[in-house]
Amino acid sequence: MKDMIFAFMLGSGEGEVDALRLARSIRTFGGQYCFNPIWMLSPRSEEDLSERTRQELFSNGARLVTISIEPQEPRFPFRSYVTAAGIAEGLAQGETSVLVVMATDTLVLQEPYPFLLTPGKSFGGCPVHLKLLGSGLDEPINEFWNLVYGHCQVNTDHIFSLQTIADGQLIRPYFNSGILVVRPERGLLRSWQANFERMFQAPEFKPFYQQSELYEIFMHQAVLSGNILAAMKENEIQLLPYEVNYPLHLHARIPEDRKVAQLSQLITCRYEEYADSFGTAAVQDLLKKDPSLNDWIRSQFT
């Protein structure tokens, strides 16, 4: 059995470029985990890929896993990600101690040792970057979160506090879905998939979707958080350090005590458009302190 398997989607267009870039970062900076299996999940078969993409999958030793995904819902853009995570977890059971599911707008920049969960821990993750839909710890639980907790059968006595990464808000558990580290046998991602499919079109949530598109965009993370609270006790959850899932596009907003001084301090980072992430003056200053990393990143975005 493997100690760790990485899994993420192989999208099309920019999504494909991001996925291949993430695979290269694992192979380049993954340390002792650089040769661990990489699964790329896609509705496309190998015959549907370009020759260049097939060759890169082969050179990176990545496995293409063809899966069935419902047609993309523009209003719920992360539905396919939830589906892929659940499928990957099912395939990983019995194959690995730990499955790491990642969003493809991620780079691994040093050995991801925190992903090897400590004994007794069944989930590793990070708080959301910004509060947005989150439930403030000093606020009453609002109607939206009451609905989420009710659907997921959360015992509210088990709720604990988290602090958001970029705006430093104390909130009830609200996890970012960009890094999910699980023990596959616990079935957390499969129950997330089932709950999301059951909940996202429930009529009682429609008023929130009409109120703001943020509810549609981040419904998957709300369901994830309710699902985690229902399935696990706090002592089973391993909060990953702030050097994991670090949002470069929000670097200027990170509190000083969690703001990195150079990019090589990070284990993984998230990015948006190059100009808004690596291209800002502040991040360029970080890159100048790591010439070799700077060169590698520039080579990946040209």
Residue pairs with C-beta under 8 A, 6 or more apart in sequence:
1 94
1 95
1 96
1 97
2 36
2 37
2 95
2 96
2 97
3 33
3 36
3 96
3 97
3 98
3 116
4 33
4 36
4 96
4 97
4 98
4 99
4 100
4 115
4 116
5 36
5 37
5 38
5 39
5 92
5 95
5 96
5 98
5 99
5 100
6 26
6 36
6 37
6 38
6 39
6 100
6 102
7 38
7 39
7 40
7 41
7 65
7 84
7 85
7 88
7 92
7 99
7 100
7 101
7 102
8 19
8 22
8 39
8 40
8 41
8 84
8 101
8 102
8 103
8 104
8 106
9 15
9 19
9 40
9 41
9 42
9 80
9 81
9 84
9 104
10 16
10 19
10 20
10 40
10 41
10 42
10 44
10 64
11 18
11 19
11 42
11 104
12 44
15 104
16 53
18 104
18 105
19 40
19 104
20 53
20 56
20 60
21 104
21 107
21 300
22 102
22 104
22 106
22 107
22 108
23 38
23 40
23 56
23 60
23 62
24 60
24 300
25 106
25 107
25 108
25 109
25 300
26 33
26 34
26 36
26 38
26 108
27 34
27 35
27 60
27 61
28 34
28 296
29 108
29 109
29 110
29 111
30 36
30 108
30 111
30 112
31 110
31 111
31 112
31 113
32 111
33 111
33 112
33 115
35 61
37 61
37 63
37 96
38 60
38 61
38 62
38 63
39 62
39 63
39 65
39 88
39 91
40 57
40 62
40 63
40 64
40 65
41 65
41 67
41 84
41 87
41 88
42 64
42 65
42 66
42 67
43 66
43 67
43 68
43 69
44 66
45 64
45 66
46 54
46 64
46 66
49 57
49 64
57 63
57 64
65 87
65 88
65 91
67 83
67 84
67 87
69 80
69 83
69 84
70 79
70 80
70 83
72 79
72 80
73 79
75 209
75 213
75 216
76 200
76 216
76 217
76 219
76 220
77 217
78 177
78 217
78 220
78 221
79 196
79 200
79 220
81 103
81 177
81 220
82 192
82 193
82 196
82 220
82 223
83 193
84 101
85 101
85 180
85 189
85 192
85 193
86 189
86 190
86 192
86 193
86 194
87 193
88 99
88 101
88 189
89 99
89 101
89 182
89 184
89 187
89 188
89 189
89 190
90 184
90 190
92 99
92 184
93 184
93 185
94 184
94 185
95 184
96 184
97 116
97 117
97 183
98 115
98 116
98 117
98 181
98 182
98 183
99 181
99 182
99 183
99 184
99 189
100 112
100 115
100 179
100 180
100 181
101 179
101 180
101 181
101 182
101 189
102 178
102 179
102 180
102 268
103 177
103 178
103 179
103 270
105 178
105 270
105 271
105 272
106 178
106 179
106 245
106 268
106 269
106 270
106 271
107 268
107 269
107 271
107 297
108 267
108 268
109 263
109 264
109 266
109 267
109 268
109 269
109 293
110 264
110 266
110 267
111 267
112 244
112 267
112 268
113 267
114 124
114 238
114 240
114 241
114 244
114 267
115 124
115 181
115 240
117 123
117 124
117 181
117 183
117 238
118 238
120 235
120 236
121 236
121 237
121 238
122 182
122 183
122 186
122 188
122 232
122 236
122 237
123 180
123 181
123 182
123 183
123 186
123 188
123 228
123 232
123 236
123 237
123 238
124 179
124 180
124 181
124 182
124 237
124 238
124 239
124 240
125 175
125 176
125 179
125 180
125 181
125 228
125 237
125 238
125 239
125 240
126 165
126 175
126 176
126 178
126 179
126 239
126 240
126 242
126 244
126 245
127 162
127 163
127 164
127 165
127 171
127 173
127 174
127 175
127 176
127 239
128 134
128 164
128 165
128 171
128 174
128 175
128 176
128 221
129 164
129 165
129 166
129 167
129 176
129 247
129 250
129 270
130 164
130 165
130 166
130 167
130 250
131 164
131 167
131 169
131 171
131 174
132 214
132 218
133 144
133 174
133 214
133 215
133 218
133 221
133 222
134 164
134 169
134 171
134 172
134 174
135 141
135 142
135 145
135 171
135 172
135 174
136 169
136 170
136 171
136 172
137 161
137 170
137 171
137 172
138 170
141 149
141 156
141 172
144 205
144 208
144 215
144 222
145 172
145 222
147 204
147 205
148 154
148 199
148 222
148 223
148 225
148 226
149 156
149 226
149 229
151 195
151 198
151 199
151 202
151 223
151 226
152 195
152 223
152 226
152 227
152 229
152 230
153 230
154 226
154 229
154 230
155 229
155 230
158 229
158 233
158 234
159 172
159 173
159 229
160 172
160 173
160 234
161 170
161 171
161 172
161 173
162 170
162 171
162 172
162 173
162 174
162 175
162 239
163 169
163 170
163 171
164 171
164 174
165 176
165 242
165 245
165 246
165 247
165 250
165 254
165 258
166 247
166 250
166 253
166 254
167 253
168 255
173 225
173 228
173 229
174 221
174 222
174 225
175 221
175 224
175 225
175 228
176 221
176 245
177 220
177 221
177 224
178 245
178 270
179 240
179 244
179 245
179 268
180 189
180 224
181 238
181 240
182 188
182 189
186 231
186 232
188 227
188 228
188 231
188 232
191 227
191 231
192 223
192 224
192 227
195 223
195 226
195 227
196 219
196 220
196 223
196 224
199 205
199 219
199 223
200 219
200 220
200 223
205 215
205 219
208 215
209 215
209 216
228 237
241 267
242 258
243 260
243 265
243 266
243 267
243 268
244 266
244 267
244 268
245 268
245 269
245 270
246 254
246 260
246 266
246 268
246 269
246 270
247 254
247 269
247 270
248 269
248 270
248 271
248 277
248 278
248 283
249 270
249 271
249 272
249 273
249 276
249 277
251 259
251 280
251 282
251 283
251 286
252 280
252 282
260 266
260 286
261 286
261 289
262 286
262 289
262 290
263 269
263 283
263 286
263 287
263 289
263 290
263 293
263 294
263 297
264 289
264 290
264 293
271 277
271 278
273 279
274 301
277 283
278 284
278 287
278 297
278 301
287 293
287 294
287 297
288 294
